[in-house]
Amino acid sequence: MSAPSLRPAELDEPALSRIRSLEDRLGGPLVAYEPESPFATLTAEQLEDLRATERELGVRLLAYGS
């Protein structure tokens, strides 16, 4: 089973400015990461179907992207 991993975030100028401001207030550097997920992106209908199957079977399901 593969868990989500992290990769450096690609930030626009307003986001970078906000992080720099927070760095100033905290007194040290920050590094922004964003998750990179192996999990599938499901539609609302697919997600409901998955949840219904979980309830029916009493299990937790993880949908992986292909």
Sequence and secondary structure as in RCSB ss.txt:
>XXXX:A:sequence
MSAPSLRPAELDEPALSRIRSLEDRLGGPLVAYEPESPFATLTAEQLEDLRATERELGVRLLAYGS
>XXXX:A:secstr
    EEEE    HHHHHHHHHHHHHHTS    EEEE  B    HHHHHHHHHHHHHHT     B  
